């Protein structure tokens, strides 16, 4: 299961999911996502396990745009000091091999987009070689929204410093990072969309080709249950009130449109169309 690929076609742009990790247990993020509360959402089946617990996925989404190869978010990474997240600590996963097997060897990637700079979105920016953290995607420019970097680079929290030190600073040191605006166009038909609140410079990724549309959520939403329950607290949001507004604006903007909504942490089918459902929404896979 953990190495499954999913693919979607949006006009001329191909989007491929390469998964690093899938696991149940999202209550550390969404305390209201109990089995009982989830069971009350009639369409949630593909996104919960046999016991009714919310399942999350950590994956990269790779966009093929003409001859461009763009990786959106780089997951957790191997060998990193990530306690107390035991499942993320000093991982040894075949993610890079899986990426290559899906047609995306590291050297083919020309652009990396980090929707934000949290630990599970920057990990494979670097890998450990002879005791040093070196860039993984040496032929790629890594794009980071300027306000995101300005915020986290000033952060003094020890965990944040560790993550930036092993997974972000080395690509800056190698001269591979471009700080961009939150609405930057990054390829033909691919642009960033400002979605602050989860983090100050958080972006979604909007894809348009031949009249077809998709959007990659980043962490403005962690689990599809949040479409049914937009008011559920998300413990990872740095500005909960702003994140709530951003989520509701996003849902209103994309509901009942043909836009394919691709969840950065959605397990199961990972993508679907957002539909108004009473006072809230549902994701139709």
Secondary structure as UniProt FT lines:
FT   TURN            2..3
FT   STRAND          5..10
FT   TURN            11..12
FT   STRAND          13..24
FT   TURN            27..29
FT   TURN            31..32
FT   HELIX           35..39
FT   TURN            42..43
FT   HELIX           44..47
FT   TURN            50..51
FT   STRAND          54..65
FT   TURN            66..67
FT   STRAND          68..72
FT   TURN            83..84
FT   HELIX           86..88
FT   TURN            89..90
FT   HELIX           95..101
FT   TURN            102..103
FT   HELIX           106..108
FT   STRAND          111..113
FT   HELIX           119..121
FT   HELIX           123..125
FT   STRAND          126..129
FT   TURN            130..131
FT   STRAND          132..135
FT   TURN            138..139
FT   STRAND          141..145
FT   HELIX           146..152
FT   TURN            153..154
FT   HELIX           158..167
FT   HELIX           169..173
FT   TURN            174..175
FT   STRAND          177..180
FT   TURN            182..183
FT   STRAND          185..187
FT   TURN            188..189
FT   STRAND          190..194
FT   TURN            196..197
FT   TURN            200..201
FT   STRAND          203..209
FT   TURN            210..211
FT   STRAND          212..216
FT   HELIX           218..220
FT   HELIX           225..228
FT   TURN            230..231
FT   TURN            235..236
FT   HELIX           240..254
FT   TURN            255..256
FT   STRAND          260..262
FT   TURN            268..269
FT   STRAND          271..277
FT   TURN            278..279
FT   STRAND          280..284
//
